[in-house]
Amino acid sequence: MTHIYKIICLCLLVCPLAAQVDTTRSAFGTYYFEGEDVIFEFDQRNYDQAVRASDGKSIDFGEINLSQIAISGNFNNWSWEGWKMNKVSPYHYTLRKKVSELNGDPNWQFKFVINSNYWVTPNTAKEGALLTLDLSNPDKNIKPHPSGNTLFQLEGYTDRKQVILAGTFNHWQEHDLEMQRTPTGWELRLQLKFGTYEYKFIADGEWIDDPANPDKIINEHQTFNSVIHVTKTILFQLKGFDTAKQVILSGSFNDWNKHALAMHRNEQGWSIEVPLTGGKHLYKFIVDGQWMIDPDNKKTETTWDGYENSVRMIRQ
């Protein structure tokens, strides 16, 4: 799918981004990347309780004599011994691993195992939601691609000597992606993996968000980064249910909206095409108001509170 953003002439003076360092930290504060490594972090103060494995009962952390923390996930077959973390302070533990050591799907889930008897799920608000670890690492060596799937355009600024494209897809490098001059502005085409990226233009040193793209996010400097979603069109099908009056597709990709994605009736049953970014997506069908998993998809995942969802993995 090709994404084209045409830019009207608008000057916004902003500061260079601190995100230009070669470290990508997760918003959850439980892991971050350094080069080809992923560093897991655990801080006991982020959690009020742990779950006892023997009976599923929640136990206050104050009742546990913490002696060992380990990482257990589907990348190491949910081992209860797991990958043992290193204690760096009374509350803080870390573990460094090569990304290549994480087996299986390009998205992973994990928990912290305590004393081989208790576990907690990574979270930010002490809510216990199971965290998905997305290792879609940016590529610092990304280059212009004449037939790439994503076209960036900046209209105007024809008096500038140079315009650079920078974003999360290349760790905000300030010199690598020089845009090409056109009769009305500047453009550059890249081949990007399916995913969501932030970006800006640098016009003779001036950082500019994309005024033609309304999808923006506030950065740490209280200015805006533009956001682009590089997607792949995915077909969802539900066979049968000929007597149903309405079938809705709902999932993590649309915040479990109960109305937005009405499926279309066909000879086999129901279907709909949806543009999705790369990675893991959870979904269900709503048949005349009744929620159900996909009967033709054996891959499911159960949330911490017991709800089973179908899983669709989108790979490059």
ABEGO torsion letter per residue (X at the ends): XBBBBBBBBBBBBBBBBAAABBBBBBAAGABBBBEABBBBBBBAAABABBBBAAAGBBBBAAABBBABBBBBBAAAGGBAAEBBBBBABAABBBBBBBAAABBEBABBBBBBBBGGABBBBBBAAGAGBBBBBBABBBBAABBBBAABABBBBBBEGAABABBBBBBAAAGGBAAABBBBBBAAEBBBBBBBBBEBBBBBBBBGGBBBBBAABABBBBBAAGBBBBBBBBBBBBBBBBBEGAABABBBBBBAAAGGBAAABBBBBBAAEBBBBBBBBBEBBBBBBBBGGBBBBBAABABBBBBAAGBBBBBBBBBX
